[in-house]
Structure formats: C-alpha cells, structure tokens
C-alpha cells in the first residue's frame, strides 16, 4: 500500500512506520466508561521533556555549522592562491581549528560522545587506523607521515564534524548550494577559456583553477561530474519555475566545461550517471531509454568539438592518444597492482608510490590501486565499503520515497546523491584522489541526508 505524505514533498508515512505506530496504540476497557478508552504508549507520544532536547539536538551546533560553512567556502575559494599573504596562507587552518574547538565541547554537552556511531564513521575510523599503522612500516616514513598528517587527516576530521552537525534541510542545502556555486564558477571560467582559445593543456584542453583542489584539469572535471547529478536532482525536486531554469542553465554549463577538459574519466563517470538515471527514472521503458542514451552518446562524440571523439576512443585503443598518456597510465595501473600484491598488509606507505615504485615518477592514476599499493588490501576493502555503504542506504530511501509522491524532494535528492557517488566511483578509477576532499564531502552529504530523512519521517531502518 503506498505511503501517505503528511507534508507534501518532504515527509512520508510508510507502511512499516504505520504498522509500528498501530502496534504502539492499545485499546483497553476502563471501568465505568462505556466507550473504549484509548491509551497511547510512550513510543508514539514522547514526553514534553524529550521534545525540547530533540529540538536542541537537531538544531544545535549553530556556531560549529557556521565555522564549517566558512571552512568549506575557503576550501573552494582558495584565497591563498589568488591573494598570497601570511593571513590567507593560514586562514584555512585557523578556521578549521575554530570549527573543531566549537564542535568538541558542544558535541560532548549534547550527546556525551564525540560522534554518533554511524557505519560510515566506523569505516573512516578503521581507514584512519590502518593509515596510521602503515606510517612506521612505509619505505619512507617521513613522506607517509606528511601525507597522513596533512590533507588526509583534515578530510577525516571535517567528515566527522559534518555528519554530526548537518542535521537540518537548511544546513544541507547551504553546503550543497555552496558546492554548486563553486562548480558554476569553475565552469564559467572553463567555458570562457575555451572561447578565448586559452587551451594550455596539450594545446587543446582547458586548465583548472589555481594549484590546489581544482588546479589540475582532470581534478576539476571530477568535481564537476559529481556536481551534475545533484544539480539535476534539485532541478526535478523544486517546484519553482525560475529555479528550474537557473538550475538547468547551471547543468548545461557544467556539462560544457566537462567536455572542454577532455577528461576521459569524467566522460565515463558521466556516462555511468546517465545510465543510472535512465534505469531509475524510466523503469517502464528501461531498454528503450538505455538504447536512446547510447545513441545520444555516439552522436555527442561526433558533434563534440575538436578531437574529443578520438580522445574518448583512446580509452579502448591507447594508440589513438597523440601524447601517449593512456599508455603511460595503463603501465602505472599494472605496476600499482603488482606493488599491491607484493605488499598486501600495509602497502609501501601513503604518498610513497611516486618516489619508490612508479615506472616514470607518476602517481597510480587510480584511487583504488593507490590505496591498495600504499596502504594494503585491508585499506582497499574499507575504502570501497566507505563508498558502497551510503550508496546502498540511499537506494533504500529512494525505494521508500517512491511509494509516496514520486516527485518528492527526498526521492530525487536520494537518486542525485547516489548518482554523484557513482560518478566518483567510476571517474576516480583514473585519478589518485583517495586522500583528497572529494569523496569525504560526498559521503558526508549522503550521511547527513539520511539522518535528516530518518528524523523527519521517523524511519530508523534506512
């Protein structure tokens, strides 16, 4: 039986929830009373003392969220790259310390523990422990420690902060729109560079921005391809025609920028997203939709600018790559697999592959073999589960939400976050980004969304 929505587009009463609530209500005869007296157990009628605490627990961490938002803004804007100074060089670290200093006492005061024991939090804890154990066993412990104590541990800390602090739709929307704004800014710059002929990478590709998170053109393409599904999900979820137009233009700009990067990994990630969307949104005509998408993809390759089609076909035939990067990456892929097999327990140490194992002084160009070769097989399993676990749980939410109104925000955003994780899982097969911010924010969005869904609908099994 389809669920009945109490608040259109946001919350639902599913059959499982209805059965629990019905079981919690007992009808007992009371002496001297002709009509039956209905008693509601405490499971459905929380006491007045519990309600204020629930509101505080959900809406607490206001200052911590503001600091997290500011840290994310600095992460995307990277003021130290564009305005070098002692202040901008340390501003991200200062805001990060403020965020943590606010989070720890507030979290302990509200819940008495540093973090909620979610599966993803446990997995990231295990991943961090394995990374730490691998440091003294690394071929170059100093390089491994630098990799662990630098960007990686900051990603882990901010992930834990995010999943505990982002408990309302407004907070999640704030982080999502901040990420979309960064993606739009990057896409506008990429499109403008292509228009002006600023093709500084191999003579026909646009470059990234700065030297940090988006400095490499394929890193920028990875971020853009993970943002496309979220933009499209919000486009379907909103009822505002103006917002639909704005989000549609944003999606078109992101797609154009991805094309101008000529990133093969981003192309495969985008293809996986399109197939996933077709299977989920076109359940009655899946074969026809998938066939149509494949035909559109072939037509796109021939209509795309320059030698785009030739570069994408080099995925299958490396000899078609004029600069030979496909051949080099295939060689590093095989080499990194060999290193992982030779060092299965703790690998050769974080960030040690380029200097101590590479054939040409390159990184693995594959996040999975990066983890396996530098941290061991156990770390690879944990890293994969870290990506797969929120995917599975988002699928559960999508199946529940579709029982109500199929155009609900929960349904489309669950699909969008799923597609975003799929895009990362596919595209990161061509990038060494396992210790960088991308996946930690994406899983953070997914976990926060799940907690909000459970809080608003009462579903605890998601």
N, C-alpha and C positions, 0 to 999 in steps of 0.2 A: 504493500500500500504506500503510495507516495507520501513524503513528509509534508506537513503543513507549515508554512512560513508565518511566524508571528510578526516579523519585521521584514518587509519585502526587500529582497536583495542582500540581506545581511545575516539573518539567523534562521534556524530551522528547527523543527521538532521531528526527529526521525523516528521510525518505528521502534528501534531499540531504546531510545530515550523515553518514548511514550510507555513502553512496557515497564521500564523501571519506575516511572512515576506512578503508574497504575498500581504496581505492586506495593508501593510505599503507602498507599491510601487504604485504610481498613475501615469497614463499616461494622460498628458494634452497637447492639441494642442497649439502651440506657433505661434503667428502671424509672417508671413514671412518665416516660416520654413516648408518645405514640409514634411519631415519625422516627426513623433511624437517625442516630447521631453519628456524624462523620468526623473521625479523628485523623488528622494528618501527621504523619511521623516527622521526626526532626530532619529526615533526609531530604524532604521537599520543602520544609518550612524552616529555614535557618533562623537562629535567634537574632534578636536585634543587636546583640553584642558582636556577632560574627560579621554582620553586614558592613559596619564601618571598617573593620580590619581588611575585609576583602577589597573594599574600595581603595584603601591605603596601599595594600599590596600591589594592586593593579596600576594605580596612578602614582605610586611612589617613585623615587629616583628621578625627580624632575631636574635637579641640578646635574645629576650624572648624565641624563639624556642630553641636556644642553651641551655638556662638555663633549660627549660622544659625537654629537652632530657637528660641533666645531672642529673636532679632530678629523672627521670624515671630509669636511669641507677643505681643510688644509691638505689632506692627503690627495684630493682630486685637483685642487688649485695649484699646489706645489709652489708657494711664493718664493721659496729659497732658490728655485731655478731661474725665475724671471726677475727677482729683485734681491740679488745676493747681498747679505749683510749678516753680522753676528746675531741679530734679532731673528731674522727669518730662518737662519740655519738651525736654530734651536727651538723654534716655536712649536713644531710638531711634538717634540719630546716633552716640552713643558705642558702642553695641553693634555698629552697622554698621561703624564704623572698626575695632573689635576683630576682627570677622569677617574683614574684608579684610586686616588686619595678620597674622592667622594663616594665611589662605589663600595669600597670595603666596609666602612662603618655603617653606611645606610643598609647594605645587604645584611650585615650581621644583626642590626637592630630590628629589621623587619622579619627575617626568617631564621636567624641564628645559625646560618651556614653561608659559606662563600658562594655557593652556586646551587641551582636546582639540579638534581641528579638525572638529567636527560641522557638518552643513549648517545647523542652526538657529543655531549660534553664528556662522557666517559671515554668515547673513542678518541677525542682530541687529547685527553689526558694520557691515554696509553701511547698515542703517537708522540707526544712530547717526551714521555719517559723513555721510549725507545731511542729517540733522537739524542737525549742526554746521555744515555748509556753508550751510544756509539761514538761519542766525542773522544774519550780516552783511548779507544781502540782504532781511531782513524789513522790513516797513513800520515796525515798532517793534522795533529790535534788542534793546533792554533787556528788553522783555517776552518776546521769543523766548529770550534767554539765561536769563532767570529760569525759563522753562518747561523748558529743556534741562537746566540745572544743578540743578534741584530734584528733583521726584519722578521724572522720566523717567530720568535717569542712574542713580539708585539702583535702579530696576527692572532696568535693563540689567546693572549690576554684580552684583546678587543672583541674577539669572538665570544668569550665567556661573558664579558660585560654586556654585549648586545643581546644575547639570548635571555639574560636576566632582567634587562632594563626595558626593552621594547615590548610592552605588554598591551598596547592600545593601537587601534587602527590609525589614529592621528600620528603616532610616533613612527609606525612602519611606513606610512605614506610619506612622511618627511624624509626618511632615508632613501626611499625609492625615487622620489622626485628629485632629490639631490643627485643621485646617480644618473638619472635620465638627463638632468641639466648638464652634467659633465659629459655625457655621451653626445648630446646635441652640440655642445661647444666643440668637441673633437671632430664631429662630422662636418660642421660648418668650416672648420679650418682645413680639413682634408679636401672637401669639395672645392674650396677656394684655391688651394694649392694646385689641384688638377686643372682648374680653369685657367690659372696663370702660367701653367707649364712648369711649376716647381716640382719636378719629378726627380728627386735627389737620390732615390734608392734604385740602383741598377739602371738608371736612365729612363724608367717608365713607371715607377711606383711612387706614391706619396709617402712621406716620412711621418713618424709620430710627433709628439709634442714634448719638448724638453729632453731630459736624460733619465728620468725616473720611471714611474709607474707606466707611463704611456710613451716613453722615449723611443721604443722600438716599434716599427710599423706593424709587426705581427702581434705584439703585445696589445697595441691599440685596437687591432682588429678583433682580438679575443674579447676584450672588454665590450666592444660594440655588438658583437654577435650574441653575447649573453644578455645584453640590454634589449635587443629587438623583441624577444618573446614577452618581456614584461611590459613594454610599451604597447604591444598589440593586445595583451590581456587587459590592460587598463582601458584601451580603446573600446573593447567589447563590453567591459563592465560598466562604464559610465553611461548615464542617460542624457548628458548634456551634449547637444549637437556641436556647440562651439568647441568643447573639449575634445570631441571625437575628431573634428577637423584638425585641431592642433596636434593631437597625438598621431594622426595619420600622416601629417607632413613630417613630423619627427621620425616616424618609422621609415618613410621614404628617404630622408636624409641619411639615416644610419645605414640603410642598405646601399646607397650610393657610395658612402665612404668606405664600406667594406669592399666593394668592387674595386675602388681605386687603390686599395692597399695590395691587391693581387695576392692575398693570403690564401694559400691552399687549405690550411687548417680551418680558417674561418668559413671558407666555402663549404667544406664537408660538415662543419657544425651547423651552418645554416640549412643545408640540405636535410640533415637529421631533424632539425626543428620543423621544417615544412612537412616531412613525412609523419612526424609525431602529431602535429596539428591536424593533418588530414585524417589520421586514424581516430583521433579523439572527437573532432568536430563533425566528421562526416561518417558516422557509424553505419548508416543505412546504405551508403554507396562508397565504401572504402576502396574497392578495386578501381572504380572509375576515377575517383579523386586522386589516388596514388598515380594512376596512369597519366592523368592530366598534369599532375605536378612534374612527372618525369619529362613529359613533352615540353612543358614550360621551361624546365631546366635546360633541355637541349637547345631550345630556341634562344634562351638567355645567353648561353655560351656563344652562340653565333652573332648575337646582337650586341654583346658587351664590347667595350672599346678596346682597341689595340690588339695585343696578342693574349688577351685574357683566356680565351678558349685553349690556346696552345699551352699556357702555363698550367691550367687546371688538368689538362690531359697528361701532363708530366707526372701526375700522381700515379698513373698507370704505367707510363713509359718515361723513366727518368732521362732518357736520351733527348727528349724534347725540351728539356730545360737548358736555355742557352748559357747560363752561368754555372751549371753543374751542381747547384745546391741540393737538388733532390738526391743525387748520387752520394754526396757527402753525408747527408742526413741518414740515408739508408745504411751507410757504413757505420755511423755512430750508433744507430739503433742496434745493429747486430753486435757491435763492440760492447755497448752497455748491458745487453742481455748476457753476454759472456762474462762480464765483470760481476754481474749479479749472481750468476751461477757459481763463480769462483769464491764469492764472499757472501754466502746466504744468510748468515746470522745478523751481523751489524753493518754490512757493507764496508766501503772504504772511507766513510766519513762525509758529513754534509759539505757540499761545495768542493769536494776533492776530485771529482771526476775530470774536470777540465785539465788540471795540472798533472794528475798522476795516472790517468787511464785513457784519455782521449787519443785518437789517432792523429788528429790535426789541431789539437788545442781548442776544441769546441766543447760545448755542453752537450748533453744527450739529445736535446730537442724532443724529449718525450717525458712527460711528468711521471708516468708510471715506471719507466726504467730508471728515471732519475732517482726516485725513492728506493727502488729495489737495489740499484747498484751502490747507492751512497748510504742507505740505512738498513738494508736487508729485506728478506722476504716477508717477515712478520710485519714490518712497517708498511709494505706494499698492501698486504691484506687489510690492515687498519685504515690506510688511506682510501682504499676502494670502498670499504664499508662506510666511511665518512661521507662519501658521495652518494652511495646507493641507499642508505638508511632514510634520509629525508625524501628521496625520490619515491620510495615505497609508501611512506606515510602521507605524502601529498596525493598520491594516487588514491589512497583510502578516503581522503577528504573529498576529492573530486567525485568519487562514486557516491558518497553520501549526499553531496550538494546537488547533484543532478537529479536526485529523487524529488527535489522541490522545484523551484523555478530554475530552468536551465540557463537563464541569463543572469544568475546571481553573481555578485562580486566574488564570493567565496569560490565558486566553480571556476570562473575564468582566471582568477589570480592563482589558484592551485595549479591549473594547467600551465599558466605562464611561467611560474617558478619551476615546475617540472621541466618544461622545455628549456629554460635557462640553464639548469643543471645538466641536461643532456647536451646542450651546445658546448658547455665547458668540458664535459667528459670526452666528447669527440675531438674538439679543437685542441685540447691540451695533450692529445696524442702526438702533436707536432711541436710542443713547446715545453721547456723546462720551467714550470711556474708553480711547482708543488709547495714551495715555501713562501709564495707571494700572496698578496691580499685577495686576489680574485675569488677563489673558492671559499675562503673564510667568510666573506661578506655574503656570498650566495647562499651558503648553508645557514648563515645567521638569519637572512631574510626568511628562509623556509621554516626554520625552527620557531621564529617569532610569529610568523603567520599561523603555524599550527597551534601555538599556545593561545593566540587570540581567538581562533576558531573554537577551541575547546572551552575557553572562558565564556564566549558569547552564546554558544549552543548547548553547553552542558555535556558535550560528548567527551568522555575521558579515555576512549579506546582508540582514538585516532593516532 
